[in-house]
Amino acid sequence: MSKQESVSKEKLPEIKSSDKETGEKPAPTERDHYVYESIIAEIGY
């Protein structure tokens, strides 16, 4: 989990901060997908 947060913070800190601050988005699919892809690339899956 720490790795995921690190990657997200490094990739897009602004978006991550906004999402955390709001915590209630209608459909953060694009952001989620980007973060997920980044994590996968980092892990190597």
GIKASUL-V298132 format. One record per residue. N is the residue number from 1. RES is the residue in one small letter. PHI is phi in whole degrees, 0 to 359 (NA if undefined). Layout:
BEGIN
N,RES,PHI  N,RES,PHI
END
This chain:
BEGIN
1,m,NA  2,s,299  3,k,298  4,q,300  5,e,299  6,s,300  7,v,299  8,s,299  9,k,297  10,e,289  11,k,286  12,l,213  13,p,291  14,e,300  15,i,299  16,k,300  17,s,300  18,s,301  19,d,300  20,k,295  21,e,298  22,t,286  23,g,75  24,e,219  25,k,257  26,p,292  27,a,196  28,p,282  29,t,284  30,e,301  31,r,300  32,d,303  33,h,300  34,y,300  35,v,298  36,y,300  37,e,299  38,s,299  39,i,298  40,i,301  41,a,298  42,e,294  43,i,291  44,g,102  45,y,266
END
